[in-house]
Amino acid sequence: MPHSVDVHVGRQLKNVRTLRRLSQTDVARRLGLSFQQIQKYELGSNRIAASRLYELSNILDVSTSYFFEGLDDVQTTQRDESVSIVNAVAAIKDEKVRSRVLTFIEDVAGANVSRRAS
């Protein structure tokens, strides 16, 4: 599962690339990569190395910090959502229902989380 920072940086890359009216192929050629690699960067499934981020900032005429703008807001929102989920699950009084909800969440997330017995 991609890290939220990699997803954010990828979205920023896609946004500025689109603003500059460049295709994934255009950017890939300048970097000596395939367009599929740029696609993976934009999805956050492949992490962008610092040196590559520097090259991208030059190609796209933005500062390297551009790729991280708004990241704190994204992480705060994710933390708030996580706290809401934890509070909602904790509010379920029926232990069996709570256990089933937790199992469902783990299954959907693809997580293999070990739980302590309540």
Secondary structure, 3 states (H helix, E strand, C coil): CCCHHHHHHHHHHHHHHHHCCCCHHHHHHHHCCCHHHHHHHHHCCCCCCHHHHHHHHHHHCCCHHHHHCCHHHHHHHHHHHHHHHHHHHHCCCCHHHHHHHHHHHHHHHCCCCCCCCC
